[in-house]
């Protein structure tokens, strides 16, 4: 590996790790174009090598989110295990496609990712931009207890204070899963996520996070942390399927993955400084530009 390639790998891996740790997914879609166009890998080598980068980044980010108790282990494990079949089939299918077709399909995937991230940013901006306030400024909207005021004319007409009952808390730590779940819907979602991971060499977190929030009803911070567990399981399955089929540049991937691990460790801290919707929108613009460049390069070669 040349010094130039090593230097080019550093910022790319760092950016991928930052986005993976901050958004729970999406950053891995930059791994394949970076490995192909910047680091000289073939499309099949890049999709396999990207799995290594995604796996290392997912492990590091998962540890950080787990320390903050933002991982739903049961939901993540279930989605990951159900997606292993799709991951296996995706890996086999990807290896049988011509490189040009694979890159054109990847460009289309990146446009879909950009659209989903932009929609996510707009939705979160609308949600957080109009907090509901109660009469006394309480963001929960709950009525506040009134303070008894003495009547200057008749003391016997002092109003009784209104007592607001304390909220009943049957469970100190409620289960994040709050909506009815259909097993068939979860299985189909998990299989689609695994198929994307195996076929394109991406983590699929851009699909996992919406699935965890909409299908399983997890809160966004927990969904981001849990998605890394799903990404890890699917990536390991795809790696096991591709093992021994493609010769990889391990020194190059080691440096790339080390930077991704560092970025994934810093990603959760980035969300504390920047609003997630701002980060998602900016990343969507970057992915769109890369996808257009990839499509312009790959489509004429079909």
Secondary structure, 3 states (H helix, E strand, C coil): CCHHHHHHHHHHHHHHHHHHHHHCCCCCHHHHHHHHHHCCCCHHHHHHHHHHHHHHHHHHHHHHHHHCCCCCHHHHHHHHHHCHHHHHHHHHHHHHCCHHHHHHHHHHHHHHHHHHHHHHHHHHHHHHHCCCCCCCCCCCCCCCCCCCCCCCCCHHHCCCCCCCCCCCCCCCCCCCCCCCCCHHHHHHHHHHHHHHHHHHCCCCHHHHHHHHHHCCCCCHHHHHHHHHHHHHHHHHHHHHHHCCCCCCCHHHHHHHHHHHHHHHHHHHHHHHHCCHHHHHHHHHHHHHHHHHHHHHHHHHHC
